[in-house]
Amino acid sequence: MRVSIVLFFLLLGSGIFAQDRDSIKHSELSGQFRTFYMSTLNKDSLRDFHSIALGGFIKYKYKFNNHFEAAVAGYVSINTNIQDLSIPDPTTNRLSRYELGLYDLENPEDDFIPVLGELYVRYHNKGHDIKIGRMKVKSPFLNGQDGRMIPTFIQGIWYKTNSIKNTTLQLGLINEISPRSTNKFFSIGSSIGTYPTGRNEDGSPSGYKNNTHSDYLIVTNADYKISKAFKVELWNYFADNLFNSLYIRPSIYLNDNKTTISFEWLNQIRVGDGGNSNDSLRYFTSSKANILGIKFNQKVNKSNFSVAYDYIFPSGRYLFPREWGREFLFSFQKRERTEGFANNHAIVVSYQRNFEWKQNTFNTTVNVGRHFRPTVTDPELNKYAMPDYTHVNLDLYYKHKKLPKLEPELLLTWKPGSGTYPDNPNFIINKVDMFQINLVINYNL
């Protein structure tokens, strides 16, 4: 793999310089250099984890004409080894939860992680757009989840059209996925389980890793602007032999779009045997799951204020592979997930403001969430044994007018535990009573 990536960059460079002037007019070279410092400070004597990753990507696109193009992109992450992440916490024998995600979770000792993440052809004409190959996509549950070094990629066909007035339609047919924090593409079933698997409903360790049978994923989307004040967004994810997840988000826009009231409903039902006919090896253990949410958003001058609430019904655990993307539910906060819970309440208050000073712009977001998790001793409702907690994030992006390609980000996360749970450090380390620092420096080519 390392040799193939090196050859890719050599061929890319030689191909660019060998082109004549006419072909260069059709060429586009882009990329990004990224430095990522992450530090997780755990409670008391529990081990703290630190890492600095270097890497980024280079992407080459060639436009054959106004409608047809091809692209290839290579991504890489390099561990600078400021700390040996193979050494676990001595009390719990747990490894880093977050820092290892900068590299390859399946081979944590590997310090050089290359991925040929994008390799596609694209045709677009008169509101129709189709891609075939390896690519990044963006949707509420399947997305790049670009909060580490290398994002999530999919392989398949993705079609999008705006040819119908006030309507956007999308269709994706996917046969392989390369999850973030891995270095290769997996079949749909094999991609599930590359992240920690948690517990079955009876409390036994989940056994679906390498035992999940699913051949394809079909994604459909329809966004319809009914009027100036009302829009409906609909997504459906059909995972062969696993589940069908229907997501609906209607939004009402008032006061010249300064006020927005949105609702969301996620309905999940098991398909086939949920990944395996053996209960202990099954991924989608519940027969169904439902989430309801509401969000109020208000813009005031340069500020943006929102309050969001989500409730997962007790009838079944909400399950969607963490490997496939972030879950952009209303109550989502960076550095934690809602997946794996039932009978769960979450409320998040957020404030966003752009501060400008001379040639400097600071995009600041502060959000505070209270997540009422089921007790850690009930695996039927709490897959990952996550306690109640309060979640505080400060996210700061910086831009300078004379350095438009430089995009640093500082994310500070604090998660104090709330409520009561057994006095066991396994329920604490990398979960609650922790503080995390993320400093990301991006330079775009």
C-alpha positions in Angstrom: 0.0 0.0 0.0 2.8 2.5 0.9 4.5 1.8 -2.4 1.3 2.3 -4.4 0.6 5.6 -2.7 4.2 6.9 -3.3 3.8 5.8 -7.0 0.5 7.6 -7.2 2.0 10.9 -6.1 5.0 10.5 -8.4 2.8 9.7 -11.4 0.5 12.6 -10.4 3.4 15.0 -10.4 5.0 13.8 -13.6 1.6 13.8 -15.3 1.0 17.4 -14.4 4.3 18.7 -15.6 4.1 16.6 -18.8 0.9 18.2 -19.9 0.8 20.8 -22.6 -0.7 24.2 -22.1 -4.1 23.2 -23.5 -4.5 20.2 -21.2 -3.4 22.3 -18.2 -6.4 24.6 -18.8 -8.6 21.6 -18.0 -6.6 20.5 -15.0 -7.2 21.3 -11.3 -4.9 20.5 -8.5 -6.1 21.0 -4.9 -5.2 19.6 -1.5 -4.7 20.3 2.2 -1.9 20.0 4.7 -3.2 19.2 8.2 -1.5 19.2 11.6 -3.7 17.8 14.4 -2.8 18.0 18.1 -5.2 16.1 20.4 -5.0 15.6 24.2 -7.5 13.9 26.4 -7.1 14.5 30.2 -8.8 11.9 32.2 -9.9 11.9 35.9 -7.3 11.7 38.7 -4.7 9.0 38.1 -6.4 7.5 35.0 -4.0 7.8 32.0 -4.0 10.9 29.9 -3.5 10.5 26.1 -1.7 12.9 23.7 -0.9 12.8 20.0 0.2 14.9 17.1 -0.6 13.8 13.5 0.7 15.2 10.3 -0.8 14.6 6.8 -3.5 15.8 4.5 -4.4 15.1 0.9 -3.7 15.9 -2.8 -6.4 15.8 -5.4 -6.1 16.0 -9.1 -9.1 16.7 -11.4 -9.2 16.7 -15.2 -12.1 18.2 -17.1 -12.5 16.6 -20.5 -15.2 19.2 -21.4 -18.0 21.2 -19.7 -19.8 18.1 -18.6 -17.4 15.2 -18.1 -14.4 15.0 -15.6 -12.3 12.5 -13.7 -10.6 12.9 -10.3 -8.2 11.0 -8.0 -7.1 11.9 -4.5 -4.7 10.4 -2.0 -4.9 10.9 1.8 -2.3 10.3 4.4 -1.8 10.5 8.2 1.5 10.2 10.0 1.9 9.6 13.7 4.8 11.7 15.2 4.8 9.4 18.3 4.9 12.1 21.0 3.3 9.3 23.1 3.2 5.6 22.7 -0.6 5.0 22.2 -0.1 1.2 22.5 0.3 1.6 26.3 -3.0 1.3 28.0 -4.2 2.8 31.2 -2.8 0.6 34.0 -6.0 0.7 36.0 -8.6 -0.3 33.3 -6.3 -1.7 30.6 -8.1 0.7 28.2 -6.3 2.3 25.2 -6.9 5.8 23.9 -10.5 6.3 22.6 -10.0 9.5 20.6 -6.3 9.8 19.7 -6.0 6.4 18.0 -8.8 7.6 15.7 -6.2 9.9 14.0 -4.6 6.7 12.6 -5.7 3.2 11.8 -7.8 1.6 14.5 -7.2 -1.9 13.1 -3.5 -1.5 13.1 -2.7 1.0 15.9 1.0 0.3 15.7 1.2 1.6 12.1 2.6 5.2 12.0 2.0 5.8 8.2 -1.6 5.5 7.0 -2.2 6.1 3.3 -5.6 5.8 1.6 -6.6 6.2 -2.1 -9.9 7.7 -1.0 -11.2 9.3 -4.2 -11.2 7.9 -7.7 -14.2 8.7 -9.7 -15.6 9.9 -13.0 -18.4 12.5 -13.1 -21.0 13.7 -15.6 -23.1 16.8 -15.0 -25.5 18.5 -17.4 -28.8 20.5 -17.1 -29.3 19.9 -13.4 -28.2 16.3 -13.5 -25.0 15.1 -11.7 -23.7 11.6 -11.4 -20.5 10.2 -9.9 -19.2 6.6 -10.2 -16.3 5.3 -8.2 -14.8 6.3 -4.8 -15.9 9.6 -3.3 -17.0 11.6 -0.3 -20.7 12.3 0.3 -22.6 14.4 2.8 -25.9 13.3 4.4 -27.3 13.4 8.0 -26.0 9.9 8.9 -23.6 8.9 6.0 -20.9 11.5 5.6 -17.2 12.2 5.7 -17.2 12.9 9.5 -14.1 14.9 8.9 -13.1 15.4 12.5 -9.8 13.4 12.4 -7.1 13.1 9.7 -8.8 11.0 7.0 -12.5 11.2 6.3 -15.0 8.4 5.5 -15.4 7.5 1.8 -17.9 5.4 -0.1 -17.6 3.4 -3.3 -20.5 3.2 -5.7 -22.8 5.5 -7.7 -24.2 8.8 -6.5 -26.8 10.7 -8.5 -28.2 14.2 -7.8 -30.6 16.4 -9.7 -32.1 19.8 -9.3 -34.1 19.6 -12.6 -37.4 19.8 -10.8 -38.4 23.2 -9.5 -37.9 23.7 -5.7 -36.8 20.1 -5.4 -33.5 18.2 -4.9 -33.4 14.5 -5.4 -30.5 12.1 -4.7 -29.9 8.4 -5.1 -26.8 6.5 -3.9 -26.0 2.8 -4.6 -23.0 1.8 -2.4 -21.1 -1.5 -2.2 -18.1 -0.5 -0.2 -17.2 1.9 2.6 -13.8 3.1 3.9 -14.6 4.2 7.5 -12.7 7.1 9.1 -9.7 5.8 11.1 -9.0 2.9 8.7 -6.8 2.6 5.6 -8.9 0.5 3.2 -12.4 -0.1 1.7 -14.6 -2.8 3.2 -17.8 -4.5 2.0 -20.9 -3.1 3.7 -21.1 -5.9 6.3 -17.4 -5.9 7.0 -17.3 -2.1 7.5 -19.5 -2.5 10.6 -17.3 -3.4 13.7 -14.1 -1.6 12.8 -15.1 0.7 15.7 -15.8 -0.5 19.3 -18.8 -2.8 19.4 -20.2 -2.4 22.9 -22.7 -4.9 24.4 -25.6 -7.1 23.3 -28.9 -6.5 25.0 -28.3 -9.3 27.4 -25.0 -7.8 28.5 -22.6 -10.1 26.6 -20.0 -8.6 24.4 -21.3 -7.8 20.9 -20.0 -10.3 18.3 -21.0 -8.7 15.0 -17.5 -7.7 14.0 -16.6 -9.8 11.0 -19.9 -11.6 11.3 -22.3 -9.1 9.7 -23.8 -10.1 6.3 -24.8 -7.2 4.1 -23.9 -6.5 0.4 -25.2 -3.1 -0.4 -26.6 0.2 0.9 -29.2 2.3 -0.9 -29.6 6.0 0.0 -32.5 8.1 -1.3 -33.1 11.8 -0.6 -35.8 14.4 -1.4 -35.7 18.0 -0.4 -38.8 19.9 -1.2 -39.3 23.7 -0.7 -43.1 23.8 -0.4 -43.1 27.6 0.1 -40.8 30.4 1.2 -41.6 29.5 4.8 -41.8 25.7 4.7 -39.3 23.1 3.6 -39.2 19.3 4.1 -36.1 17.2 4.0 -36.4 13.4 3.6 -33.7 10.7 3.7 -34.0 6.9 3.6 -31.1 4.4 4.2 -31.8 0.8 3.2 -29.0 -1.4 4.4 -29.3 -4.9 2.9 -30.1 -7.5 5.6 -29.7 -4.9 8.3 -32.2 -2.1 8.7 -34.2 0.6 7.0 -33.9 4.1 8.5 -36.3 6.8 7.4 -35.4 10.4 8.5 -37.8 13.3 8.0 -37.0 16.9 8.9 -39.7 19.6 8.2 -38.6 23.2 8.9 -40.7 26.4 9.3 -39.0 29.8 8.5 -40.3 32.9 10.0 -39.4 36.6 10.4 -37.5 36.8 7.1 -35.7 33.5 7.9 -34.4 34.9 11.2 -36.5 32.4 13.1 -36.5 28.7 12.3 -38.5 25.9 14.0 -37.5 22.4 12.9 -38.7 18.9 13.7 -37.1 15.6 13.1 -38.3 12.0 13.2 -36.1 8.9 12.7 -37.9 5.6 12.2 -35.8 2.4 12.0 -37.0 -1.2 11.4 -34.9 -4.3 11.2 -34.4 -5.9 7.7 -33.8 -9.6 7.2 -32.0 -11.0 10.2 -30.3 -7.8 11.2 -26.9 -8.9 10.0 -26.8 -12.5 11.4 -29.3 -15.2 12.3 -27.4 -15.8 15.5 -28.7 -13.4 18.2 -25.2 -13.0 19.8 -23.7 -12.1 16.4 -26.4 -9.8 15.2 -25.8 -6.1 14.6 -29.3 -4.6 14.5 -30.7 -6.3 17.6 -33.9 -4.2 18.0 -36.9 -4.8 15.8 -37.5 -1.1 15.6 -36.4 2.3 17.0 -37.7 5.9 16.9 -36.4 9.3 17.6 -38.3 12.6 17.8 -36.7 16.0 18.0 -37.4 19.7 17.9 -35.1 22.7 17.4 -35.6 26.4 17.7 -33.1 28.7 16.0 -33.0 32.5 16.2 -30.6 34.9 14.4 -29.9 38.3 16.0 -27.5 40.5 14.0 -24.3 38.5 13.8 -25.3 36.0 16.4 -27.1 32.7 16.2 -28.9 31.1 19.2 -30.5 27.7 19.2 -32.2 25.2 21.6 -32.6 21.6 20.6 -34.2 18.5 22.2 -34.2 14.8 21.1 -35.9 11.8 22.6 -35.2 8.2 21.8 -38.2 6.0 22.6 -37.7 3.0 25.0 -39.0 0.5 22.4 -35.6 -0.1 20.9 -32.0 1.0 20.7 -31.2 3.6 18.0 -28.4 1.9 15.9 -26.6 3.3 12.9 -23.0 2.3 12.2 -20.6 4.8 13.8 -18.2 3.8 11.0 -20.4 5.5 8.4 -20.5 9.1 9.6 -21.6 11.6 12.3 -25.2 11.6 13.3 -26.4 15.1 12.6 -29.3 14.9 15.0 -30.4 18.2 16.6 -28.7 17.2 19.9 -25.4 16.2 18.2 -22.2 17.6 19.8 -18.6 17.0 18.7 -16.8 14.3 20.5 -19.8 12.1 21.4 -22.6 10.1 19.9 -26.2 9.3 20.6 -26.1 5.9 18.8 -26.6 2.8 21.0 -29.3 4.2 23.4 -33.0 3.8 24.0 -35.2 5.8 26.4 -32.7 8.7 26.1 -33.3 12.4 26.5 -30.9 15.2 25.3 -31.1 19.0 25.3 -28.5 21.2 23.8 -28.2 25.0 23.9 -25.9 26.6 21.4 -24.6 30.1 20.7 -22.7 31.1 17.5 -21.1 34.4 16.7 -18.6 35.8 14.2 -16.2 38.4 15.7 -14.3 40.6 13.3 -11.3 42.7 14.3 -9.3 44.5 11.6 -8.3 41.7 9.2 -9.2 38.9 11.6 -12.3 36.8 11.8 -13.2 34.5 14.7 -16.1 32.1 14.2 -17.0 31.0 17.7 -19.5 28.4 18.7 -20.3 27.5 22.3 -22.8 24.7 23.1 -23.9 23.1 26.3 -25.7 19.8 26.4 -27.4 17.7 29.1 -27.6 14.1 28.1 -29.8 11.9 30.3 -28.6 8.4 29.6 -30.2 5.1 30.8 -28.3 3.5 33.7 -25.0 1.9 32.7 -26.2 -1.4 34.2 -28.9 -1.8 31.6 -27.3 -2.9 28.4 -30.7 -3.2 26.7 -31.0 0.6 26.8 -27.3 1.5 27.0 -25.0 -0.3 24.5 -21.7 1.3 25.4 -22.2 1.7 29.2 -22.1 5.5 28.9 -23.1 7.4 32.1 -25.2 10.6 32.3 -23.1 13.6 31.5 -23.1 17.3 30.8 -21.2 18.3 27.6 -19.6 21.7 27.0 -17.9 22.6 23.7 -16.0 25.7 22.7 -15.2 25.6 19.0 -13.2 28.4 17.5 -12.2 28.9 13.8 -9.8 31.7 12.8 -9.4 33.5 9.4 -7.0 36.2 8.3 -7.7 38.2 5.1 -4.0 38.1 4.1 -3.8 34.3 4.7 -7.0 32.9 3.2 -5.6 29.4 2.8 -4.8 29.1 6.5 -7.7 27.7 8.6 -6.8 26.9 12.2 -9.4 25.4 14.6 -9.4 25.1 18.4 -12.0 22.7 20.0 -12.2 22.4 23.7 -14.4 19.7 25.2 -15.4 19.2 28.8 -17.7 16.3 29.9 -18.4 16.1 33.6 -20.3 13.1 34.7 -23.9 13.6 36.1 -26.2 11.5 38.0 -25.1 8.2 39.8 -23.3 5.2 38.4 -21.1 2.4 39.9 -17.7 3.5 41.3 -15.9 1.8 38.4 -13.2 3.6 36.4 -14.3 1.7 33.3 -17.4 3.9 33.2 -15.2 7.0 33.5 -12.1 6.8 31.4 -12.5 8.5 27.9 -16.2 8.9 28.7 -16.9 11.4 31.5 -15.0 13.6 33.9 -12.6 14.3 31.1 -11.3 17.4 29.3 -10.0 17.4 25.8 -7.9 19.8 23.7 -8.0 19.7 19.9 -5.8 22.1 17.9 -6.1 21.6 14.1 -4.1 23.7 11.6 -5.3 23.3 8.0 -3.5 24.9 5.1 -5.4 24.6 1.8 -3.5 24.4 -1.5 
